[in-house]
Amino acid sequence: MKKLPVEKKKHFRMMPTVKDFMREQPGDVKQELNGIIFMLEIDGSLSMPYGEKIRGEEQLFAIRVMQAANIRIFYVYGLDDIVFGIHGYVKKTEDIPAKDMNQAKKTLKLLIKEGLVK
């Protein structure tokens, strides 16, 4: 039986820092993240428990890898149906660590400056 092509609403692109972060993660974390990214690309958005809007931040969202580990990948919606994975970290506390939030905001500003995100 022939598989029909899957129509994607979005296309996920990982920033190099996120790729580096994910290289350090075990295979089950990578597998779970890939499944969530696939849902994001097909549906165009994520809802709990797989994704969340970052409270108080207009453009920041987070992928929630929770079965294999407690990992978060910040992402933003860019132009031309691109979603950028901009920062990853291991969640250890209830609040987002300031250094991780600052890094995500710094990368977002860079993407806006380059005209890739509004």
WONORWO-V779038 format. One record per pair of residues at least 24 apart in sequence whose C-alpha atoms are under 7 Angstrom apart, sorted by the first residue. I is the first residue (numbers start at 1). J is the second residue. Records with the same first field share a line. If there is no record, write none. Layout:
I->J  J
//
This chain:
7->42
8->41  42
9->41  42  43  44  81
10->41  42  44  81  82  83
11->41  81  82  83
12->41  82  83  84
13->82  83  84  85
14->84  85  86
15->84  85  86
17->87
18->85  86  87  88
21->88
28->68
29->68  69
32->65
33->65
74->104
77->117
78->116  117  118
79->116  117
//
